[in-house]
Amino acid sequence: MKNVFYKFRSHRSSEDLARTLSIITDGQIYAPSLKMLNDPSEGFFLKVPGCEAEIETQRAIDNLRVVSLCRFYSNALLWSYYADSYSGVCLALSFAEADAPERVVYSGLFDSTVEDRDHHGHAYAAAQHARKKLDYWKHEIEYRVIKTEEPDGGETYVPCTVEGVLFGEGTPEDVKKCIKRIGECVNRNFFTAVVKLHPGWSHPCLGTGLGVRTNEANNPDWLDDGAGPLTSRPPGDICFNCGEKDRGGGSTGYYLEVHLTLGLDEPNYYKEVNTKLLCPNCHRKEHLPSSIRERGQ
């Protein structure tokens, strides 16, 4: 099965449509610098002013270019944020092994950049830094293709294949017809479908919905992104880690929370056997970086 990742795009103008069509026909996607992304903390790390080594590390970070992607086309929030509230599109992209997207690591601090540089050099530290984002972005479940700026300083593009395009319920009909016609000229197996939101499918650890699905009967294998609802709540009424009893809900206390023990890259991560009940305190500890958890024990 092809390893496919998803790029959400807004279509508010003819220029937006032209860019989407060029990705399909040219087989490449633009990679902007970190400073061009929507998080002002991108490319920032804690450093000593005037330190020559840290200036060099910052230069290496500034020379990186990234393509931001998601493994889940079903991420309801991304359809709203980046696909113009379900009136844009979502491109299904596959990449060569050399450009395989890497999972973003969500953490509260960027304090390992200097340590990475001292042990492995500026280029390594810059690439590791480009894979990190602050915790409050973790609902995006982002993956990135990370490249170095072209030697001549020109724009950086990453080769890709557009396997298909998904449309929101509000995507204009003329946009859908145009994309489908152009796509089928490039690839006769080009897939298109309209997606709809099915409430109730949520990821308890990330607090985000993965409930967008297509209604097509014959979806290609690569469209199965593994998202799904939890089968049921794990048995028991105490916290798996500390033994705290469930106090109920509402103003009298809290419900124990369902924690996923597998990463989102693993098949069947949402099955009951791969979950456990935790009190809110233990649940939050589970999502701290391992180095911080170990210091607290």
N, C-alpha and C positions, 0 to 999 in steps of 0.2 A: 504493500500500500504506500502511496506517495506521502511524503511528509509535507503537509501543507500548512501555511501560516496565513494570517488574514490582515489586510490593510483596510481600515475604514476611511472613507473619503466623503467629503461634503461636495454637493453639486449645486452651488448657488449661482453659477455663471457659466457662460459658454467656455471660458478659459478653464474652469474646473473639468468640464467634460473633455476638452481637448487634451488635458494632461492625463486623464484616465485612458483615453484612446491611445495616446502615445506610449503608455506603459504596455498596453496590449500589443500594439503593432511593433514597437521597437525592442520588446523583451528586456527592458531594464527599468529600474526605478531610482529616482533621485535620492541621494543620501545627504542630508543637511548636517551642519555642524551642531554640536551640543548647544551652543548659544542660541540657535534658531528654534529650539524646542520650547514647549510651553511651560516648562518648570524653571523658574529663575535660579534654582540651586544647581542645575546641571553644570558640570564643569568646575564646580567650586570644591576646594578642599582646604583644610586647616593648615596654614603654612606660616613660616617665619618671614616677615617682610624683608626683602633685600637679599635673601639667601639664594646664591647662584644655582644650587642644585634644585631648589624648589621652583625657581623661574624656568629652568629647563623642563621640569616635570609638567608645569603649567603649559609650556609651549607644546609639549607632546600631546597633552589633552586637547588643546585648541586645534591641533592638526587632525583630530579624529573626525570621522563622518559616520553617521548611523542611520539605519532604516529601522523604524519602530514598528513592531508587529504584535499580533496576539495569536495564541494557539486556538482560541475559542471564537468562532464566528457567532456563537450563541450568547456572548456577553452583552446583556441588555443595556448596560450603562454606556458602553462604547458606541453602540448604535445611536444613542442620544447625544453623546458628547461630540463625536467625530464624524458621524454620518448624518448630521443635520436633522436630528430627531426622526430617524427612519425615512427620510426623503432623499438620502444619499445612497451610496453603494458600499459594498464590502468586496474587495478583490481577494480571491484565493490564489496564493502565490507559492510556487515551489522554487527551490534554489539548488545550485550545485553544492556538492559536499564541502567544497572549499569555502563557501559562503553560508554555511549552515547557521541559522539564527541561534543565539545563546540566550538562556533564561536570565532575566534581570533579577538581581538580588536586592531585596528590600530591607533596609536597616535604618536605624535612627541616627547613625553617625557615619562620617566619611573619614574615620581616624586611621584607617589601615593603608592609605595611599603612600605615606612616607615610608612605612615599613616595607611595603611591596617594592618601592623604588630602591631602597637600600639593599634588598636581597636579590632583586631580579632586574633592575634597571628601569629607565624612564618609560620605554615603550610598553613594557609589561604593566607597570603601575598605571599608565594612562588607560590601557585597554580594560584592566580590572575596574578602574574608576568609572569607566563609561557603562559598565554593567550594573551600577548601583544607583538606587533611587531611595528617597525617603519613604518611610512606612506608609504615609497616607496615600501613596499611589498604588499600593499593592493590589487593590481591586482590579487594576487593569491587566494583571497577569501578563506583563509585557515580555517580549523576546526582541533581541536586537541583532542585526547584522552590523558588525563594526569594521570599518575600513580606515585606511590612512589617506589623507588628502593627496590628490594627484600631484606629481612632482612639479608640474607647470602652474599649479595653483588653480586649475580649471575646476569646473563642477564635477562632482563624483557621482557615478551611477553604478548600480549593482545589477548584474545580469539576473534575470528571473523569467519564469514562465507563468503566465496567467492561465490557470486551469479553468477558471470560470469567474462569474460575478454574481453576487447576491444583491437583490434589491429590497429596499424597505417598502412598507405598505404605501408610503407617500411618494416614492420615486416616480417622477413624471413618465407617462407612457412613451413620449418621444425619445427620452433618454434611454429607456429600456430597449426600445426597438433599435436605436442606433448602436448601442453597445453590443447587443446580440448579433446584429448583422456584421459588424466589424470583427467581432470575436470569432465567428464561424468562418470568416475568410482566412483567418490566421490558423485556426485549429477546428477541424470539423467536429471534434468531440467537445467543443467549448460548451460549458454548462452554465445555465442561468436559472435562477429560481427566485421567488418572492418569499421573504421570511415574515413570520408573525410572532408576536409576544405571547407566551403561554405563562401566565403568572403562577407562582408557587414553586418554581424550580430555583433554589437558591443554594449558595455555597456558605455553610454556617461559619467557616473560619474566616472567609474573606468578606462576608456581609454583602455580597453582590449577587445579582440574579444571573443565572446562566440559562435563561428560559426562552431564548429566541430559537425557533425551529422553522424548517421549511416544511411545506405540506406536499412536497413532491413524493410520489410513490417509488420512483427509481433514482434515488440519490446515488452518486458515485461513492465508492468506499472511502475516499479521502475526506468526504464531507463529515464523516462521523468523528467529531472532536472529543467524544468521551464524556461530554457534559450530561448530567442527569440528576434527578432528585434522589435524596437519601431514601433507602429502602424502608427504614424504620429507625426509631430511637433505640440505641443500645440498652440492654436490660440493666436494672439496678437503680438505686436511689442514693448512692454515695459517690463522691469524687474518686475517680480511679487512682489519683496520685496521693491525695492527702487524707481521704476518708471522710471529708466533710459531708454532712447529710444535706439532701435537697430540702430547701426551706419553702418551696412553693413559689408562687409568682406574685406579681402586683406589689402593693405596698408592704407586704409581710416579709419579703425577702427576694429570692431569685430562683430561677430554674437552673439546674445544672445544664451546661452547654455541651453540644456535640462537637468533638474535635476529630479532625481527619488525621489519621496516622500515616497516610501515603501522600506523596507529592502529586501535583496535578498532572505530571507526566506519566503516572502509572495507570494502567487500565483498571477500571472498577474502583477508583479511589473513593467513590461515594457509597460503596456497599457497607452494610452494617458491620461486617467482620473487620473492616478497616477503620472503625471509629471507636471512640471511647468517651465516656462522660467525665467532664471536669468542672470544678467550681470556677467561677470567673477569674479568680486570682491565679489558679494553676493553669487555666487556659491561656492567659496572657503571658505567663512564663514560658509556655511551650513555644510561643511565637517570637521570643527573644532570640537573638543570635546565640549560638552555643557558647561562645566565649564569655558572654555576659551571664548566661545561666550558670556556668561553672564557677564564676567568681562569686555568685550569690549563694552557693551551696556550702 
